[in-house]
């Protein structure tokens, strides 16, 4: 069967956005020089940052949640942190967890470069499943999951404990370049992510949507 050709509406015959439309939406908002440098650094570390479309959506989610307390699982070089700060309240505090201190040093530099005061971020170097249980129940407005894919189910469980009622859960890499949507894909990380996002879908205390932005972003609101 031949691949569907893009139509004049910007969608393929099957209804999916054309590559041109996808690129337009992903790059719709400009990226700051600081974020671009952090993105390049993160890619150099092998800590692949959120896509530009995902970053802009995280800013919107933080603003909608009126976020003052945010947890980020997976600091990278600070791309997602910069996006979250852009939507958080001026007194908001980001708690970001990563096993690599080198990544967090890069993130710290990026945050300071845009004038974010040191007291507004806590960068904790350590394993997320060791750090998360030490954080307070119901004390956070938004939790971003973007760490070890094999631990996504445990991250989500911890995130639901940490979130206040009305708080927002965001799970990045929810599609894993199409592997999650393929039921025949038995890669360990694809299975782990699939099980985690399906658990969110089936949780009656959550209202969620799976968005095809970046590498997939699952968004849920806690009742």
C-alpha positions in Angstrom: 0.0 0.0 0.0 1.3 3.4 -0.9 1.9 6.0 1.8 -0.9 8.6 2.0 0.0 11.9 0.3 -0.4 15.2 2.1 -3.6 17.0 1.2 -4.0 20.8 0.7 -5.4 21.0 4.2 -2.0 20.1 5.7 -3.1 16.6 6.6 -2.4 13.2 4.9 -5.3 11.3 3.4 -5.4 9.2 6.6 -6.0 12.3 8.8 -2.6 12.6 10.3 -0.7 15.9 10.1 1.7 16.1 7.1 5.4 16.4 7.9 5.2 20.1 7.0 2.4 20.7 9.4 4.1 18.8 12.1 7.3 20.8 11.7 5.3 24.1 11.7 3.6 23.2 15.0 6.7 22.0 16.7 8.6 25.2 15.8 5.7 27.5 16.1 7.1 29.4 19.1 10.7 30.6 19.0 13.2 29.1 21.4 15.5 31.3 23.5 19.2 31.3 23.0 19.6 29.9 26.5 17.2 27.0 25.8 18.9 26.3 22.5 22.3 26.1 24.2 20.9 23.9 26.9 19.3 21.7 24.3 22.7 21.3 22.5 24.4 20.5 25.8 21.8 17.9 26.7 22.1 16.2 23.4 25.8 16.1 23.9 25.3 14.4 27.3 22.9 11.9 25.7 20.2 13.4 27.9 17.7 14.1 25.1 15.6 17.1 26.1 11.9 17.6 25.5 11.0 18.8 22.0 10.3 22.5 21.4 6.5 21.8 21.1 6.6 19.9 24.4 8.5 22.7 26.0 5.9 25.3 25.0 3.1 23.1 26.2 4.8 22.6 29.6 4.9 26.4 29.9 1.1 26.5 29.3 0.4 23.7 31.7 2.5 25.4 34.5 0.6 28.7 33.9 -2.8 26.9 33.9 -1.9 25.1 37.1 -0.9 28.5 38.7 2.2 26.4 39.7 4.2 27.4 42.7 5.6 24.0 43.5 6.8 21.7 40.7 8.7 18.4 40.7 10.7 17.4 37.7 12.0 13.8 37.3 14.9 14.1 34.9 16.7 17.5 34.9 18.7 17.0 31.7 20.6 20.2 30.9 17.6 22.4 31.9 15.4 22.7 28.8 12.3 21.5 30.5 13.1 23.4 33.6 13.3 26.6 31.7 10.0 25.9 30.1 8.4 25.2 33.4 9.8 28.4 35.0 8.4 30.4 32.1 4.9 29.4 33.2 5.3 29.2 37.0 4.4 31.9 39.4 7.3 34.4 40.2 7.8 32.8 43.6 7.5 29.3 42.3 10.1 26.6 43.3 11.2 23.8 41.0 12.5 20.6 42.6 14.4 18.7 39.9 15.9 15.2 40.3 18.6 13.6 38.2 21.2 10.9 38.8 23.9 12.9 36.9 25.4 15.9 38.7 27.0 17.0 35.4 23.5 17.5 33.9 22.4 19.5 36.9 25.4 21.8 36.7 24.4 22.6 33.1 20.8 23.2 34.2 22.0 25.5 37.0 24.0 27.5 34.6 21.0 27.9 32.3 18.7 28.9 35.1 21.1 31.6 36.3 21.7 32.8 32.8 18.0 33.9 32.5 18.0 35.4 36.0 16.3 32.7 38.0 17.3 33.1 41.7 19.1 30.2 43.3 16.4 29.9 46.0 13.8 29.1 43.4 15.3 25.7 42.4 16.4 22.6 44.3 18.6 20.3 42.1 18.8 16.9 43.8 21.4 14.5 42.5 20.2 11.0 43.2 17.9 8.2 42.1 14.4 9.4 41.7 12.8 6.4 43.5 15.1 7.2 46.5 14.3 10.9 46.5 10.6 11.0 45.7 9.4 9.2 48.8 11.0 11.9 50.9 8.8 14.7 49.3 5.5 15.8 50.9 2.1 14.4 50.0 -0.2 16.6 48.1 2.2 19.5 48.2 2.8 20.0 44.4 1.0 21.7 41.6 2.7 19.9 38.7 4.9 16.8 38.3 6.8 16.1 35.1 8.0 12.6 34.5 11.0 12.3 32.1 13.4 9.9 33.7 14.3 6.2 33.4 11.6 4.7 31.2 11.7 1.4 33.0 10.7 3.1 36.2 7.8 5.1 34.7 5.1 3.2 36.6 6.8 3.9 39.9 7.3 7.5 39.0 3.6 7.9 38.2 2.6 6.3 41.5 4.8 8.7 43.4 3.6 11.7 41.4 0.0 11.0 42.2 0.9 11.0 45.9 2.7 14.3 45.5 0.1 16.2 43.6 -2.6 18.3 45.2 -6.2 17.9 44.0 -6.4 19.7 40.7 -2.6 19.2 40.2 -1.2 18.3 36.8 0.8 15.2 35.8 2.8 15.4 32.6 4.6 12.2 31.2 7.1 12.8 28.4 8.2 10.3 25.8 4.7 8.7 26.0 4.9 7.5 22.5 8.6 6.5 22.2 8.9 7.2 18.5 5.8 5.2 17.8 6.9 2.1 19.7 4.4 2.4 22.5 1.5 2.5 20.0 2.7 -0.8 18.4 1.2 -3.7 20.3 3.7 -6.0 18.8 6.7 -4.0 20.1 8.1 -5.9 23.1 11.0 -3.6 23.9 11.3 -3.3 27.7 11.1 0.5 27.6 8.1 0.5 25.3 6.2 -2.0 27.5 7.1 0.0 30.6 5.9 3.3 29.2 2.7 1.6 27.7 1.8 0.1 31.1 2.4 3.4 32.9 0.3 5.5 30.6 -2.5 2.9 30.5 -2.6 2.9 34.3 -3.1 6.7 34.2 -5.9 6.2 31.6 -7.6 3.7 33.7 -7.4 5.6 37.0 -10.8 7.1 37.7 -9.3 9.8 39.9 -7.6 11.3 36.8 -8.8 13.1 33.7 -6.2 12.6 31.0 -5.3 13.1 27.3 -2.4 11.6 25.3 -1.1 14.3 23.0 1.1 13.7 19.9 3.4 16.6 20.6 7.2 16.0 20.6 7.7 12.3 21.4 4.2 12.1 23.0 3.0 13.9 26.2 0.4 12.3 28.5 -1.3 15.0 30.5 -3.6 14.3 33.5 -5.4 16.3 36.1 -5.9 14.8 39.6 -9.5 15.0 40.9 
